[in-house]
């Protein structure tokens, strides 16, 4: 007997009109290290951040796996994730 998946498949797409995208990353209440690393890459807005992958973030100088994981948790708290596509 096979069990059907009853959960909807969510796509990683967010509308360009979503107000969360224009919020600065500071509202995520990240550590100073995380914010400095993001600033070094000119990632100022959540809309910029969600387009990155965790692997790409880990390549930023001084931003390791645990910091990337904390950033991921902060994004999850506002119902967003990494590698999201912005729909125009």
GIKAMO-V905713 format. One record per residue. PSI is psi as a letter, one per 40 degrees, with the letter a starting at -180 (NA if undefined). OMEGA is omega in radians with two decimals (NA if undefined). D_FIRST is the distance of its C-alpha to the first C-alpha in whole Angstrom. Layout:
BEGIN
<<PSI & OMEGA & D_FIRST> <PSI & OMEGA & D_FIRST>>
END
This chain:
BEGIN
<<h & -3.14 & 0> <i & -3.14 & 4> <h & 3.14 & 7> <i & 3.08 & 10> <h & -3.10 & 13> <e & 3.12 & 15> <h & 3.12 & 18> <i & 3.08 & 21> <h & 3.14 & 22> <h & 3.11 & 25> <i & 3.13 & 28> <g & 3.14 & 31> <h & 3.11 & 33> <i & -3.11 & 36> <i & 3.12 & 39> <d & -3.14 & 42> <e & 3.13 & 44> <h & -3.05 & 42> <d & 3.13 & 44> <d & -3.07 & 43> <d & -3.10 & 43> <e & 3.06 & 47> <i & 3.08 & 47> <i & -3.11 & 49> <e & 3.13 & 47> <d & -3.12 & 49> <e & 3.12 & 47> <e & 3.10 & 44> <f & 3.12 & 46> <i & 3.09 & 46> <i & 3.11 & 48> <d & 3.10 & 52> <d & -3.12 & 50> <d & -3.14 & 47> <d & 3.12 & 50> <d & 3.11 & 52> <d & 3.13 & 50> <d & 3.12 & 48> <d & -3.13 & 52> <d & 3.11 & 53> <e & -3.13 & 51> <f & 3.05 & 52> <g & -3.05 & 48> <d & -3.04 & 50> <i & 3.11 & 47> <d & 3.10 & 44> <d & 3.06 & 43> <d & -3.04 & 44> <d & -3.04 & 42> <e & -3.14 & 39> <e & 3.11 & 40> <i & 2.97 & 40> <i & 3.09 & 37> <d & 3.13 & 37> <d & 3.12 & 38> <d & 3.12 & 41> <d & -3.12 & 42> <e & 3.10 & 42> <e & 3.09 & 45> <h & -3.12 & 47> <h & 3.12 & 50> <e & 3.10 & 50> <h & -3.10 & 46> <a & -3.09 & 44> <d & -3.11 & 40> <d & 3.09 & 40> <d & 3.10 & 42> <d & 3.13 & 40> <d & 3.11 & 37> <d & 3.07 & 39> <d & 3.10 & 40> <d & 3.10 & 36> <d & -3.14 & 36> <d & 3.09 & 39> <d & 3.13 & 37> <d & -3.13 & 34> <e & 3.07 & 36> <f & 3.08 & 37> <f & 3.05 & 34> <i & 3.13 & 35> <i & 3.09 & 34> <i & 3.07 & 35> <f & 3.08 & 35> <i & 3.10 & 35> <h & 3.12 & 36> <h & -3.11 & 39> <h & 3.13 & 39> <NA & NA & 42>>
END
